[in-house]
Amino acid sequence: MKNNPIVSREEWLESRKRLLKKEKELTRLRDELSAERRKLPWVRIEKPYVFEGPQGRRTLADLFDGSSQLMMYHFMFSPSWPQGCPSCSFLSDHIDGALVHLKQRDVKVMAVSRAPYSLIAPFKRRMGWQFDWVSSYGTEFNYDFQASQTPQDISNNTAYYNYDLLEYPAEETHGISVFYKDTAGDVFHTYSSYARGVEMLANTYNFLDIAPKGRDEARFEFPMAWVRHHDRYEGDAVELPDEETA
């Protein structure tokens, strides 16, 4: 960490006010960008997607649970993995506290993964999360929304992610997709974001961004290399609960 200049309170205040001007410009620009995002055209969902969850098999329209707006976080969890992605878990740790507030604004937030629900359920219990989480196993949902890549696309360098060809081979990728259901029950895709576009949901980074050392990730092999499942930072092994006894 570099040594910052030590100045008087008056000099600090001058510097702080210069930075505040830029912060306000960024806030206004973010408001303009959010307004433009809401003006995007919509796409009607035609495929009959069906998901598996604690309530059994449900359609995409069923998942709204009385809200007209649905946000689905594409949680990286392959059918061949023993547990969910640590980085996706890091982001998901921020969801539960917002649920009650988002419900007041007609918004449902949940997670979706390609892993079977029989793998999702014990991992969710282990992590202690309350948000809904369903499986898209056996459907084209993850592939249609750029959250999973086929082995053929990876080998042929034709995997599509974040609206471009994938720069790195990955079976699972993360993102968030947003949907709207009208009074007739029709569902529309309104927005999706991937890679760092989902970062705004991880409020821990917002805290770090105003800390003196910032994110302090330059010394790691890649950003978020320090992240662990929240029950693994001390290196304690956690035994997954048995499906029959949990």
Helices and strands as residue ranges (DSSP letters): H 9-38, E 43-44, E 50-53, E 56-59, G 61-64, E 69-74, H 86-92, H 96-103, E 107-113, H 117-127, E 132-135, H 141-144, H 151-155, E 160-161, E 164-165, E 175-181, E 187-194, G 195-201, H 203-209
